[in-house]
Amino acid sequence: LFKDPSTFEKIGDVLLDDPKIEVRQAAAKALGDTKHPDAIQYLLEALRDSFWWFEREDIVKDLLNAIENMGEAVVEPLIEALADKEKTVRKYSAMMLGNLKDARAIEELGMTLYDLHDEVSLVAAESLAQIGEPAIPVLSEALIHPEVGVREHAVYGLGKSQNERVIPFLIEMLKDNDRLVQRQAIQALGNFNNELARSALQEVASNRSDREFHNLAKSILENQK
């Protein structure tokens, strides 16, 4: 019954209007399970409704799962949602695009990396890391951005990618003029248990004049043993 597109509008009304969140959750699951492209508009309309996510971080997961369930068909609509005026919609759209790992989203996720809201920028960096090697150039370009937060998130994303070709970028960021970025570079290098990364961390650990970074690098190296 629910796979008939003629029922989607009624289920969509439940998604947006029912006073009980449990009923809305069931409606989201029903639409997600159809995997029918015509259901996407109703699910994304629900995503723009703050009833779903304001102080409901645990509940919104059901809606996000239903949207992700749409697979390839939802990638383009989610890319468009990265430009939504509401930061929470942008954040969740970026998160889902990362989970879907579709390279079509790289360019727009790269722009979302520069979002003025810190949490949106960070999620974009994580999502680019999830997409993997094709997204590395976009993350590495952000390493020279004047905003500290953007550089920090780019370093974080490169570390999360766990692609060994990013190690030279991370080593270079140890020389950044901001300690937040330097600290993130040390932590990111800890994701790579290979000779080049260890050598860079050993150099940081050998500098006892900077106790904070000495201790951080030393702790990472010890945990790798």
MDTraj code that builds the backbone (N, CA, C; nanometers):
import mdtraj as md
import numpy as np

residues = "LEU PHE LYS ASP PRO SER THR PHE GLU LYS ILE GLY ASP VAL LEU LEU ASP ASP PRO LYS ILE GLU VAL ARG GLN ALA ALA ALA LYS ALA LEU GLY ASP THR LYS HIS PRO ASP ALA ILE GLN TYR LEU LEU GLU ALA LEU ARG ASP SER PHE TRP TRP PHE GLU ARG GLU ASP ILE VAL LYS ASP LEU LEU ASN ALA ILE GLU ASN MET GLY GLU ALA VAL VAL GLU PRO LEU ILE GLU ALA LEU ALA ASP LYS GLU LYS THR VAL ARG LYS TYR SER ALA MET MET LEU GLY ASN LEU LYS ASP ALA ARG ALA ILE GLU GLU LEU GLY MET THR LEU TYR ASP LEU HIS ASP GLU VAL SER LEU VAL ALA ALA GLU SER LEU ALA GLN ILE GLY GLU PRO ALA ILE PRO VAL LEU SER GLU ALA LEU ILE HIS PRO GLU VAL GLY VAL ARG GLU HIS ALA VAL TYR GLY LEU GLY LYS SER GLN ASN GLU ARG VAL ILE PRO PHE LEU ILE GLU MET LEU LYS ASP ASN ASP ARG LEU VAL GLN ARG GLN ALA ILE GLN ALA LEU GLY ASN PHE ASN ASN GLU LEU ALA ARG SER ALA LEU GLN GLU VAL ALA SER ASN ARG SER ASP ARG GLU PHE HIS ASN LEU ALA LYS SER ILE LEU GLU ASN GLN LYS".split()
xyz = np.array([
    [0.0828, -0.1219, 0.0000],
    [0.0000, 0.0000, 0.0000],
    [0.0855, 0.1259, 0.0000],
    [0.1858, 0.1317, 0.0905],
    [0.2657, 0.2530, 0.1048],
    [0.3561, 0.2785, -0.0155],
    [0.3755, 0.1776, -0.0999],
    [0.4643, 0.1982, -0.2150],
    [0.3920, 0.2678, -0.3301],
    [0.2630, 0.2885, -0.3147],
    [0.1853, 0.3588, -0.4169],
    [0.2062, 0.5092, -0.3994],
    [0.2665, 0.5764, -0.5001],
    [0.2948, 0.7199, -0.4862],
    [0.1727, 0.8044, -0.4523],
    [0.0522, 0.7548, -0.4843],
    [-0.0680, 0.8333, -0.4540],
    [-0.0914, 0.8453, -0.3033],
    [-0.0268, 0.7578, -0.2249],
    [-0.0421, 0.7651, -0.0785],
    [0.0634, 0.8552, -0.0141],
    [0.1656, 0.8955, -0.0909],
    [0.2784, 0.9683, -0.0315],
    [0.2368, 1.1018, 0.0293],
    [0.1437, 1.1703, -0.0382],
    [0.1050, 1.3026, 0.0120],
    [0.0395, 1.2915, 0.1496],
    [-0.0460, 1.1899, 0.1655],
    [-0.1117, 1.1715, 0.2955],
    [-0.0097, 1.1364, 0.4038],
    [0.0851, 1.0493, 0.3687],
    [0.1893, 1.0143, 0.4666],
    [0.2745, 1.1376, 0.4959],
    [0.2998, 1.2175, 0.3920],
    [0.3759, 1.3413, 0.4101],
    [0.3066, 1.4368, 0.5046],
    [0.1744, 1.4431, 0.4983],
    [0.0992, 1.5285, 0.5913],
    [0.1199, 1.4821, 0.7352],
    [0.1228, 1.3500, 0.7543],
    [0.1474, 1.2949, 0.8887],
    [0.2880, 1.3326, 0.9355],
    [0.3848, 1.3253, 0.8434],
    [0.5241, 1.3610, 0.8752],
    [0.5342, 1.5014, 0.9325],
    [0.4505, 1.5919, 0.8800],
    [0.4614, 1.7334, 0.9154],
    [0.3618, 1.7780, 1.0213],
    [0.2478, 1.7087, 1.0320],
    [0.1391, 1.7641, 1.1124],
    [0.1015, 1.6849, 1.2369],
    [0.1355, 1.5566, 1.2420],
    [0.0888, 1.4793, 1.3576],
    [0.1558, 1.5293, 1.4854],
    [0.0779, 1.5488, 1.5923],
    [0.1361, 1.6005, 1.7172],
    [0.2261, 1.5005, 1.7890],
    [0.2151, 1.3729, 1.7543],
    [0.2964, 1.2710, 1.8220],
    [0.4189, 1.2365, 1.7380],
    [0.5352, 1.2507, 1.7985],
    [0.6592, 1.2233, 1.7257],
    [0.6683, 1.0764, 1.6850],
    [0.6114, 0.9868, 1.7665],
    [0.6167, 0.8436, 1.7336],
    [0.5435, 0.8139, 1.6024],
    [0.4331, 0.8852, 1.5809],
    [0.3557, 0.8660, 1.4575],
    [0.4357, 0.9195, 1.3387],
    [0.5005, 1.0342, 1.3591],
    [0.5836, 1.0914, 1.2524],
    [0.7010, 0.9976, 1.2191],
    [0.7582, 0.9366, 1.3231],
    [0.8689, 0.8431, 1.2995],
    [0.8238, 0.7256, 1.2123],
    [0.7048, 0.6737, 1.2416],
    [0.6512, 0.5614, 1.1638],
    [0.6268, 0.6036, 1.0186],
    [0.5791, 0.7272, 1.0004],
    [0.5544, 0.7782, 0.8651],
    [0.6857, 0.7936, 0.7883],
    [0.7889, 0.8421, 0.8570],
    [0.9204, 0.8576, 0.7931],
    [0.9741, 0.7224, 0.7484],
    [0.9622, 0.6234, 0.8363],
    [1.0115, 0.4891, 0.8024],
    [0.9345, 0.4319, 0.6830],
    [0.8024, 0.4534, 0.6829],
    [0.7196, 0.4014, 0.5734],
    [0.7624, 0.4618, 0.4397],
    [0.7867, 0.5930, 0.4385],
    [0.8302, 0.6579, 0.3145],
    [0.9714, 0.6139, 0.2754],
    [1.0597, 0.6034, 0.3738],
    [1.1972, 0.5610, 0.3459],
    [1.2032, 0.4210, 0.2893],
    [1.1178, 0.3340, 0.3409],
    [1.1170, 0.1943, 0.2959],
    [1.0679, 0.1793, 0.1516],
    [0.9935, 0.2785, 0.1022],
    [0.9458, 0.2691, -0.0365],
    [1.0615, 0.2822, -0.1355],
    [1.1659, 0.3592, -0.0960],
    [1.2798, 0.3903, -0.1842],
    [1.2326, 0.4500, -0.3175],
    [1.1181, 0.5129, -0.3144],
    [1.0606, 0.5716, -0.4361],
    [1.0993, 0.7193, -0.4447],
    [1.1548, 0.7633, -0.5576],
    [1.1992, 0.9033, -0.5696],
    [1.0906, 1.0061, -0.5379],
    [0.9637, 0.9702, -0.5625],
    [0.8552, 1.0651, -0.5359],
    [0.8368, 1.0926, -0.3868],
    [0.8941, 1.0072, -0.3026],
    [0.8804, 1.0268, -0.1572],
    [0.9817, 1.1272, -0.1025],
    [1.0849, 1.1563, -0.1812],
    [1.1955, 1.2394, -0.1318],
    [1.1494, 1.3778, -0.0895],
    [1.0633, 1.4407, -0.1707],
    [1.0218, 1.5781, -0.1399],
    [0.9555, 1.5875, -0.0030],
    [0.8800, 1.4844, 0.0347],
    [0.8101, 1.4867, 0.1633],
    [0.9082, 1.4683, 0.2790],
    [1.0071, 1.3833, 0.2583],
    [1.1078, 1.3609, 0.3626],
    [1.1929, 1.4858, 0.3840],
    [1.2278, 1.5539, 0.2743],
    [1.3095, 1.6749, 0.2882],
    [1.2286, 1.7906, 0.3458],
    [1.0988, 1.7906, 0.3180],
    [1.0125, 1.8916, 0.3797],
    [1.0113, 1.8714, 0.5314],
    [1.0088, 1.7456, 0.5722],
    [1.0128, 1.7152, 0.7157],
    [1.1459, 1.7592, 0.7769],
    [1.2553, 1.7417, 0.7023],
    [1.3872, 1.7817, 0.7522],
    [1.3910, 1.9318, 0.7816],
    [1.3146, 2.0090, 0.7052],
    [1.3123, 2.1548, 0.7248],
    [1.2192, 2.1963, 0.8388],
    [1.1498, 2.0993, 0.8976],
    [1.0575, 2.1274, 1.0079],
    [1.1316, 2.1067, 1.1402],
    [1.1502, 2.2147, 1.2157],
    [1.2309, 2.2073, 1.3389],
    [1.1700, 2.1150, 1.4443],
    [1.0421, 2.0801, 1.4302],
    [0.9791, 1.9857, 1.5228],
    [1.0584, 1.8554, 1.5283],
    [1.1208, 1.8217, 1.4144],
    [1.1935, 1.6954, 1.4050],
    [1.3257, 1.6973, 1.4796],
    [1.3916, 1.8137, 1.4846],
    [1.5281, 1.8107, 1.5375],
    [1.5567, 1.9076, 1.6516],
    [1.4663, 2.0012, 1.6799],
    [1.4953, 2.0939, 1.7898],
    [1.4843, 2.0196, 1.9229],
    [1.5988, 2.0057, 1.9904],
    [1.6080, 1.9309, 2.1172],
    [1.5622, 1.7852, 2.1000],
    [1.5807, 1.7322, 1.9779],
    [1.5422, 1.5930, 1.9517],
    [1.6509, 1.5225, 1.8716],
    [1.7754, 1.5376, 1.9122],
    [1.8890, 1.4795, 1.8381],
    [1.8746, 1.3280, 1.8227],
    [1.8127, 1.2631, 1.9201],
    [1.7995, 1.1171, 1.9139],
    [1.6874, 1.0756, 1.8186],
    [1.5821, 1.1566, 1.8133],
    [1.4651, 1.1234, 1.7314],
    [1.4911, 1.1449, 1.5826],
    [1.5645, 1.2516, 1.5506],
    [1.5833, 1.2880, 1.4095],
    [1.6568, 1.1783, 1.3312],
    [1.7280, 1.0911, 1.4019],
    [1.8013, 0.9832, 1.3336],
    [1.7084, 0.8974, 1.2474],
    [1.5842, 0.8791, 1.2934],
    [1.4889, 0.7989, 1.2153],
    [1.4586, 0.8651, 1.0816],
    [1.4435, 0.9978, 1.0846],
    [1.4186, 1.0715, 0.9608],
    [1.5415, 1.0672, 0.8700],
    [1.6597, 1.0857, 0.9286],
    [1.7830, 1.0834, 0.8493],
    [1.8034, 0.9461, 0.7846],
    [1.7750, 0.8405, 0.8594],
    [1.7873, 0.7048, 0.8034],
    [1.6917, 0.6845, 0.6861],
    [1.5700, 0.7388, 0.7008],
    [1.4706, 0.7254, 0.5938],
    [1.5172, 0.7979, 0.4678],
    [1.5778, 0.9157, 0.4867],
    [1.6271, 0.9928, 0.3718],
    [1.7445, 0.9197, 0.3058],
    [1.8384, 0.8732, 0.3876],
    [1.9547, 0.8008, 0.3328],
    [1.9123, 0.6738, 0.2593],
    [1.8025, 0.6154, 0.3042],
    [1.7503, 0.4928, 0.2440],
    [1.7154, 0.5113, 0.0967],
    [1.6985, 0.6366, 0.0575],
    [1.6631, 0.6678, -0.0819],
    [1.7824, 0.6474, -0.1758],
    [1.9023, 0.6419, -0.1198],
    [2.0207, 0.6136, -0.2007],
    [2.0561, 0.7229, -0.3001],
    [2.1002, 0.6822, -0.4179],
    [2.1509, 0.7762, -0.5185],
    [2.0514, 0.8861, -0.5540],
    [1.9234, 0.8533, -0.5521],
    [1.8207, 0.9495, -0.5953],
    [1.8139, 1.0726, -0.5064],
    [1.8611, 1.0614, -0.3827],
    [1.8494, 1.1742, -0.2896],
    [1.9741, 1.2622, -0.2885],
    [2.0787, 1.2221, -0.3597],
    [2.2046, 1.2976, -0.3559],
    [2.1861, 1.4407, -0.4052],
    [2.1277, 1.4583, -0.5222],
    [2.1104, 1.5936, -0.5774],
    [2.0218, 1.6813, -0.4884],
    [1.9069, 1.6311, -0.4395],
    [1.8268, 1.7128, -0.3473],
    [1.9028, 1.7511, -0.2196],
    [1.9862, 1.6615, -0.1686],
    [2.0649, 1.6939, -0.0491],
    [2.1718, 1.7981, -0.0800],
    [2.2299, 1.7906, -0.1996],
    [2.3279, 1.8921, -0.2404],
    [2.2606, 2.0294, -0.2418],
    [2.1380, 2.0355, -0.2938],
    [2.0632, 2.1620, -0.2940],
    [2.0363, 2.2092, -0.1512],
    [2.0098, 2.1151, -0.0612],
    [1.9791, 2.1502, 0.0778],
    [2.1000, 2.2062, 0.1525],
    [2.2204, 2.1881, 0.0974],
    [2.3400, 2.2475, 0.1597],
    [2.3336, 2.4000, 0.1577],
    [2.2455, 2.4548, 0.0739],
    [2.2299, 2.6007, 0.0654],
    [2.1102, 2.6503, 0.1465],
    [2.0480, 2.5628, 0.2244],
    [1.9313, 2.6022, 0.3037],
    [1.9680, 2.7122, 0.4033],
    [1.8717, 2.7988, 0.4326],
    [1.8998, 2.9099, 0.5252],
    [1.9153, 2.8623, 0.6697],
    [1.8638, 2.7448, 0.7009],
    [1.8710, 2.6918, 0.8374],
    [1.9966, 2.6058, 0.8536],
    [2.0798, 2.6429, 0.9498],
    [2.2091, 2.5739, 0.9661],
    [2.1924, 2.4253, 0.9990],
    [2.0873, 2.3898, 1.0737],
    [2.0688, 2.2490, 1.1108],
    [2.0378, 2.1643, 0.9878],
    [1.9625, 2.2206, 0.8945],
    [1.9333, 2.1498, 0.7693],
    [2.0625, 2.1302, 0.6902],
    [2.1453, 2.2349, 0.6863],
    [2.2739, 2.2238, 0.6155],
    [2.3616, 2.1169, 0.6806],
    [2.3641, 2.1170, 0.8129],
    [2.4481, 2.0203, 0.8860],
    [2.4053, 1.8762, 0.8567],
    [2.2758, 1.8489, 0.8684],
    [2.2284, 1.7119, 0.8465],
    [2.2420, 1.6703, 0.7000],
    [2.2234, 1.7656, 0.6091],
    [2.2398, 1.7338, 0.4665],
    [2.3841, 1.6946, 0.4379],
    [2.4775, 1.7704, 0.4948],
    [2.6202, 1.7388, 0.4779],
    [2.6522, 1.6020, 0.5371],
    [2.5961, 1.5738, 0.6539],
    [2.6209, 1.4458, 0.7211],
    [2.5730, 1.3281, 0.6357],
    [2.4523, 1.3421, 0.5805],
    [2.3970, 1.2331, 0.4993],
    [2.4753, 1.2140, 0.3697],
    [2.5202, 1.3236, 0.3103],
    [2.6007, 1.3124, 0.1880],
    [2.7316, 1.2384, 0.2155],
    [2.7882, 1.2595, 0.3328],
    [2.9083, 1.1856, 0.3711],
    [2.8801, 1.0372, 0.3846],
    [2.7671, 1.0052, 0.4459],
    [2.7307, 0.8641, 0.4630],
    [2.7027, 0.7961, 0.3291],
    [2.6501, 0.8740, 0.2342],
    [2.6192, 0.8181, 0.1019],
    [2.7441, 0.8040, 0.0142],
    [2.8505, 0.8778, 0.0518],
    [2.9826, 0.8660, -0.0147],
    [2.9748, 0.8843, -0.1668],
    [2.8965, 0.9808, -0.2102],
    [2.8806, 1.0047, -0.3540],
    [2.9678, 1.1230, -0.3956],
    [3.0567, 1.0988, -0.4906],
    [3.1534, 1.2014, -0.5317],
    [3.0879, 1.3242, -0.5948],
    [2.9612, 1.3125, -0.6364],
    [2.8920, 1.4291, -0.6921],
    [2.8816, 1.5429, -0.5909],
    [2.8910, 1.5101, -0.4631],
    [2.8720, 1.6108, -0.3580],
    [3.0004, 1.6848, -0.3219],
    [3.1138, 1.6439, -0.3777],
    [3.2427, 1.6981, -0.3327],
    [3.2504, 1.8498, -0.3450],
    [3.2140, 1.9030, -0.4603],
    [3.2298, 2.0473, -0.4819],
    [3.1475, 2.1289, -0.3814],
    [3.0197, 2.0917, -0.3644],
    [2.9336, 2.1673, -0.2731],
    [2.9713, 2.1444, -0.1268],
    [3.0152, 2.0228, -0.0925],
    [3.0642, 1.9998, 0.0441],
    [3.1892, 2.0832, 0.0688],
    [3.2702, 2.1000, -0.0359],
    [3.3884, 2.1850, -0.0247],
    [3.3503, 2.3279, 0.0078],
    [3.2415, 2.3774, -0.0524],
    [3.1956, 2.5127, -0.0220],
    [3.1370, 2.5188, 0.1194],
    [3.0731, 2.4098, 0.1617],
    [3.0139, 2.4050, 0.2955],
    [3.1222, 2.4030, 0.4034],
    [3.2411, 2.3620, 0.3663],
    [3.3556, 2.3662, 0.4581],
    [3.3805, 2.5087, 0.5082],
    [3.3390, 2.6080, 0.4287],
    [3.3587, 2.7492, 0.4640],
    [3.2344, 2.8101, 0.5291],
    [3.1390, 2.7252, 0.5690],
    [3.0172, 2.7740, 0.6341],
    [3.0533, 2.8549, 0.7584],
    [2.9782, 2.9614, 0.7823],
    [3.0076, 3.0486, 0.8968],
    [2.9790, 2.9807, 1.0303],
    [2.8985, 2.8760, 1.0271],
    [2.8673, 2.8037, 1.1509],
    [2.9652, 2.6874, 1.1675],
    [3.0356, 2.6891, 1.2774],
    [3.1428, 2.5945, 1.3060],
    [3.0990, 2.4485, 1.2910],
    [2.9815, 2.4161, 1.3464],
    [2.9372, 2.2761, 1.3458],
    [2.9072, 2.2276, 1.2041],
    [2.8598, 2.3176, 1.1173],
    [2.8313, 2.2801, 0.9786],
    [2.9620, 2.2548, 0.9038],
    [3.0574, 2.3443, 0.9237],
    [3.1891, 2.3307, 0.8606],
    [3.2562, 2.1994, 0.9010],
    [3.2484, 2.1660, 1.0296],
    [3.3123, 2.0433, 1.0791],
    [3.2495, 1.9188, 1.0168],
    [3.1162, 1.9174, 1.0080],
    [3.0475, 1.8025, 0.9476],
    [3.0842, 1.7894, 0.7998],
    [3.0982, 1.9034, 0.7306],
    [3.1397, 1.8996, 0.5895],
    [3.2779, 1.8361, 0.5756],
    [3.3686, 1.8711, 0.6670],
    [3.5036, 1.8130, 0.6643],
    [3.4982, 1.6618, 0.6861],
    [3.4159, 1.6189, 0.7816],
    [3.4006, 1.4748, 0.8077],
    [3.3443, 1.4024, 0.6858],
    [3.2466, 1.4653, 0.6218],
    [3.1823, 1.4025, 0.5067],
    [3.2776, 1.3912, 0.3886],
    [3.3579, 1.4937, 0.3676],
    [3.4591, 1.4869, 0.2617],
    [3.5576, 1.3736, 0.2901],
    [3.5929, 1.3572, 0.4174],
    [3.6828, 1.2476, 0.4558],
    [3.6193, 1.1123, 0.4261],
    [3.4885, 1.1013, 0.4500],
    [3.4185, 0.9751, 0.4237],
    [3.4171, 0.9417, 0.2742],
    [3.4054, 1.0442, 0.1913],
    [3.4051, 1.0211, 0.0462],
    [3.5414, 0.9689, 0.0015],
    [3.6471, 1.0170, 0.0696],
    [3.7790, 0.9583, 0.0474],
    [3.8673, 1.0315, -0.0514],
    [3.9489, 0.9561, -0.1218],
    [4.0562, 1.0122, -0.2049],
    [4.0125, 1.1231, -0.3007],
    [3.8979, 1.1112, -0.3697],
    [3.8602, 1.2189, -0.4627],
    [3.8387, 1.3538, -0.3939],
    [3.8144, 1.3518, -0.2617],
    [3.7863, 1.4760, -0.1885],
    [3.9112, 1.5397, -0.1279],
    [4.0248, 1.4711, -0.1349],
    [4.1470, 1.5223, -0.0713],
    [4.1894, 1.6584, -0.1265],
    [4.1849, 1.6823, -0.2587],
    [4.2239, 1.8147, -0.3085],
    [4.1399, 1.9287, -0.2503],
    [4.0108, 1.9043, -0.2304],
    [3.9221, 2.0072, -0.1750],
    [3.9605, 2.0384, -0.0305],
    [3.9903, 1.9348, 0.0467],
    [4.0334, 1.9553, 0.1856],
    [4.1692, 2.0248, 0.1914],
    [4.2600, 1.9848, 0.1056],
    [4.3952, 2.0422, 0.1103],
    [4.3956, 2.1890, 0.0674],
    [4.3044, 2.2266, -0.0234],
    [4.2943, 2.3675, -0.0644],
    [4.2586, 2.4572, 0.0538],
    [4.1798, 2.4035, 0.1460],
    [4.1331, 2.4829, 0.2601],
    [4.2424, 2.5067, 0.3640],
    [4.3559, 2.4405, 0.3500],
    [4.4645, 2.4548, 0.4480],
    [4.5268, 2.5939, 0.4478],
    [4.5037, 2.6706, 0.3416],
    [4.5628, 2.8051, 0.3363],
    [4.4583, 2.9139, 0.3620],
    [4.3394, 2.8738, 0.4051],
    [4.2335, 2.9722, 0.4299],
    [4.2696, 3.0598, 0.5501],
    [4.2364, 3.1904, 0.5439],
    [4.2724, 3.2785, 0.6563],
    [4.2001, 3.2474, 0.7874],
    [4.0831, 3.1835, 0.7801],
    [4.0084, 3.1519, 0.9025],
    [4.0682, 3.0292, 0.9719],
    [4.0990, 3.0454, 1.0992],
    [4.1576, 2.9356, 1.1774],
    [4.0663, 2.8132, 1.1782],
    [3.9362, 2.8358, 1.2002],
    [3.8416, 2.7243, 1.2085],
    [3.8373, 2.6407, 1.0820],
    [3.8454, 2.7068, 0.9676],
    [3.8431, 2.6347, 0.8399],
    [3.9684, 2.5479, 0.8265],
    [4.0839, 2.6055, 0.8595],
    [4.2088, 2.5275, 0.8515],
    [4.2049, 2.4093, 0.9484],
    [4.1559, 2.4351, 1.0681],
    [4.1481, 2.3291, 1.1693],
    [4.0589, 2.2142, 1.1207],
    [3.9439, 2.2489, 1.0628],
    [3.8521, 2.1454, 1.0144],
    [3.9093, 2.0704, 0.8948],
    [3.9820, 2.1427, 0.8088],
    [4.0446, 2.0770, 0.6934],
    [4.1491, 1.9755, 0.7396],
    [4.2275, 2.0131, 0.8389],
    [4.3273, 1.9213, 0.8957],
    [4.2575, 1.7996, 0.9563],
    [4.1496, 1.8254, 1.0292],
    [4.0721, 1.7170, 1.0903],
    [4.0218, 1.6202, 0.9824],
    [3.9665, 1.6767, 0.8741],
    [3.9151, 1.5937, 0.7656],
    [4.0236, 1.5109, 0.6991],
    [4.1389, 1.5718, 0.6765],
    [4.2503, 1.4982, 0.6150],
    [4.2945, 1.3826, 0.7047],
    [4.2984, 1.4080, 0.8345],
    [4.3344, 1.3012, 0.9278],
    [4.2334, 1.1884, 0.9267],
    [4.1058, 1.2251, 0.9207],
    [3.9984, 1.1255, 0.9191],
    [3.9990, 1.0415, 0.7913],
    [4.0526, 1.0981, 0.6842],
    [4.0541, 1.0252, 0.5564],
    [4.1407, 0.8999, 0.5643],
    [4.2410, 0.9037, 0.6530],
    [4.3342, 0.7920, 0.6722],
    [4.4024, 0.7504, 0.5410],
    [4.4153, 0.8467, 0.4510],
    [4.4868, 0.8235, 0.3255],
    [4.6298, 0.8740, 0.3438],
    [4.7269, 0.7860, 0.3265],
    [4.8651, 0.8212, 0.3607],
    [4.9226, 0.9346, 0.2760],
    [4.8618, 0.9637, 0.1634],
    [4.9156, 1.0731, 0.0815],
    [4.8932, 1.2105, 0.1467],
    [4.8092, 1.2178, 0.2517],
    [4.7845, 1.3476, 0.3167],
    [4.8882, 1.3782, 0.4249],
    [4.9713, 1.2808, 0.4600],
    [5.0659, 1.3003, 0.5709],
    [5.1565, 1.4218, 0.5503],
    [5.2142, 1.4435, 0.4307],
    [5.2969, 1.5639, 0.4125],
    [5.2204, 1.6941, 0.4385],
    [5.0912, 1.6976, 0.4028],
    [5.0098, 1.8157, 0.4322],
    [5.0009, 1.8379, 0.5835],
    [4.9781, 1.7296, 0.6563],
    [4.9631, 1.7391, 0.8019],
    [5.0937, 1.7824, 0.8675],
    [5.2049, 1.7311, 0.8176],
    [5.3361, 1.7702, 0.8719],
    [5.3588, 1.9196, 0.8496],
    [5.3204, 1.9677, 0.7322],
    [5.3345, 2.1109, 0.7015],
    [5.2504, 2.1953, 0.7974],
    [5.1320, 2.1443, 0.8352],
    [5.0421, 2.2206, 0.9228],
    [5.0900, 2.2245, 1.0672],
    [5.1920, 2.1457, 1.1000],
    [5.2546, 2.1579, 1.2325],
    [5.3205, 2.2948, 1.2480],
    [5.3467, 2.3606, 1.1344],
    [5.4111, 2.4926, 1.1367],
    [5.3090, 2.6062, 1.1286],
    [5.1805, 2.5739, 1.1329],
    [5.0776, 2.6781, 1.1242],
    [5.0980, 2.7816, 1.2349],
    [5.0517, 2.9037, 1.2104],
    [5.0732, 3.0088, 1.3108],
    [4.9679, 3.0089, 1.4211],
    [4.8779, 2.9106, 1.4207],
    [4.7771, 2.9017, 1.5265],
    [4.7887, 2.7671, 1.5987],
    [4.7858, 2.7720, 1.7291],
    [4.8054, 2.6492, 1.8077],
    [4.6901, 2.5503, 1.7925],
    [4.5691, 2.6003, 1.7703],
    [4.4562, 2.5091, 1.7504],
    [4.4795, 2.4208, 1.6279],
    [4.5303, 2.4827, 1.5220],
    [4.5581, 2.4085, 1.3987],
    [4.6750, 2.3130, 1.4208],
    [4.7775, 2.3598, 1.4897],
    [4.8932, 2.2739, 1.5185],
    [4.8509, 2.1519, 1.6008],
    [4.7674, 2.1767, 1.7021],
    [4.7220, 2.0659, 1.7869],
    [4.6419, 1.9647, 1.7043],
    [4.5570, 2.0165, 1.6164],
    [4.4771, 1.9273, 1.5319],
    [4.5659, 1.8457, 1.4389],
    [4.6745, 1.9075, 1.3903],
    [4.7681, 1.8361, 1.3021],
    [4.8375, 1.7222, 1.3774],
    [4.8746, 1.7474, 1.5017],
    [4.9369, 1.6423, 1.5842],
    [4.8392, 1.5260, 1.6018],
    [4.7143, 1.5602, 1.6377],
    [4.6139, 1.4554, 1.6583],
    [4.5852, 1.3795, 1.5286],
    [4.5809, 1.4529, 1.4169],
    [4.5535, 1.3895, 1.2874],
    [4.6651, 1.2930, 1.2487],
    [4.7891, 1.3307, 1.2765],
    [4.9020, 1.2415, 1.2462],
    [4.8927, 1.1120, 1.3261],
    [4.8273, 1.1197, 1.4407],
    [4.8082, 1.0002, 1.5226],
    [4.7207, 0.8947, 1.4571],
    [4.6493, 0.9331, 1.3507],
    [4.5662, 0.8363, 1.2776],
    [4.6480, 0.7472, 1.1843],
    [4.7763, 0.7801, 1.1695],
    [4.8614, 0.7066, 1.0743],
    [4.9772, 0.6407, 1.1489],
    [4.9729, 0.5109, 1.1564],
    [5.0787, 0.4390, 1.2269],
    [5.1837, 0.3944, 1.1250],
    [5.2519, 0.4946, 1.0643],
    [5.3593, 0.4598, 0.9711],
    [5.4822, 0.5453, 1.0012],
    [5.5901, 0.5152, 0.9356],
    [5.7194, 0.5745, 0.9716],
    [5.7212, 0.7266, 0.9565],
    [5.6645, 0.7773, 0.8480],
    [5.6673, 0.9212, 0.8230],
    [5.5896, 0.9983, 0.9300],
    [5.4710, 0.9501, 0.9629],
    [5.3891, 1.0164, 1.0650],
    [5.4540, 1.0047, 1.2025],
    [5.5057, 0.8857, 1.2331],
    [5.5706, 0.8656, 1.3642],
    [5.6924, 0.9554, 1.3787],
    [5.7692, 0.9684, 1.2721],
    [5.8889, 1.0526, 1.2755],
    [5.8522, 1.1979, 1.3066],
    [5.7439, 1.2461, 1.2445],
    [5.6984, 1.3834, 1.2696],
    [5.6523, 1.3997, 1.4142],
    [5.5824, 1.2994, 1.4654],
    [5.5354, 1.3053, 1.6042],
    [5.6524, 1.2965, 1.7023],
    [5.7521, 1.2166, 1.6682],
    [5.8708, 1.2053, 1.7550],
    [5.9442, 1.3387, 1.7646],
    [5.9460, 1.4111, 1.6533],
    [6.0115, 1.5423, 1.6539],
    [5.9374, 1.6392, 1.7463],
    [5.8039, 1.6348, 1.7411],
    [5.7238, 1.7195, 1.8309],
    [5.7470, 1.6778, 1.9759],
    [5.7480, 1.5470, 1.9996],
    [5.7651, 1.4955, 2.1360],
    [5.9029, 1.5277, 2.1925],
    [6.0006, 1.5469, 2.1059],
    [6.1375, 1.5741, 2.1529],
    [6.1556, 1.7190, 2.1994],
    [6.0581, 1.8037, 2.1677],
    [6.0665, 1.9449, 2.2068],
    [6.0035, 1.9653, 2.3446],
    [6.0857, 1.9576, 2.4481],
    [6.0345, 1.9675, 2.5847],
    [5.9995, 2.1105, 2.6255],
    [6.0376, 2.2070, 2.5433],
    [6.0063, 2.3463, 2.5780],
    [5.8570, 2.3762, 2.5599],
    [5.7882, 2.2935, 2.4805],
    [5.6430, 2.3078, 2.4643],
    [5.5776, 2.1869, 2.5308],
    [5.5469, 2.2029, 2.6588],
    [5.5008, 2.0885, 2.7378],
    [5.3707, 2.0283, 2.6836],
    [5.2784, 2.1153, 2.6432],
    [5.1485, 2.0652, 2.5969],
    [5.1646, 1.9749, 2.4747],
    [5.2346, 2.0236, 2.3739],
    [5.2508, 1.9455, 2.2511],
    [5.3441, 1.8262, 2.2724],
    [5.4453, 1.8443, 2.3568],
    [5.5346, 1.7329, 2.3928],
    [5.4528, 1.6178, 2.4508],
    [5.3662, 1.6506, 2.5474],
    [5.2861, 1.5468, 2.6130],
    [5.1843, 1.4839, 2.5184],
    [5.1243, 1.5666, 2.4328],
    [5.0244, 1.5157, 2.3387],
    [5.0879, 1.4175, 2.2400],
    [5.1992, 1.4571, 2.1791],
    [5.2666, 1.3702, 2.0817],
    [5.3183, 1.2429, 2.1485],
    [5.3725, 1.2584, 2.2685],
    [5.4253, 1.1428, 2.3422],
    [5.3131, 1.0429, 2.3728],
    [5.1984, 1.0953, 2.4154],
    [5.0838, 1.0099, 2.4474],
    [5.0347, 0.9339, 2.3238],
    [5.0286, 1.0032, 2.2097],
    [4.9848, 0.9391, 2.0850],
    [5.0806, 0.8269, 2.0461],
    [5.2103, 0.8547, 2.0546],
    [5.3111, 0.7543, 2.0177],
    [5.3041, 0.6322, 2.1091],
    [5.2821, 0.6566, 2.2377],
    [5.2731, 0.5449, 2.3328],
    [5.1506, 0.4580, 2.3047],
    [5.0409, 0.5233, 2.2642],
    [4.9179, 0.4484, 2.2349],
    [4.9292, 0.3660, 2.1072],
    [5.0247, 0.4019, 2.0228],
    [5.0433, 0.3285, 1.8968],
    [5.1264, 0.2018, 1.9146],
    [5.1923, 0.1891, 2.0281],
    [5.2821, 0.0744, 2.0482],
    [5.2035, -0.0547, 2.0638],
])
top = md.Topology()
chain = top.add_chain()
for i, resn in enumerate(residues, 1):
    res = top.add_residue(resn, chain, resSeq=i)
    for name in ("N", "CA", "C"):
        top.add_atom(name, md.element.get_by_symbol(name[0]), res)
traj = md.Trajectory(xyz[None], top)
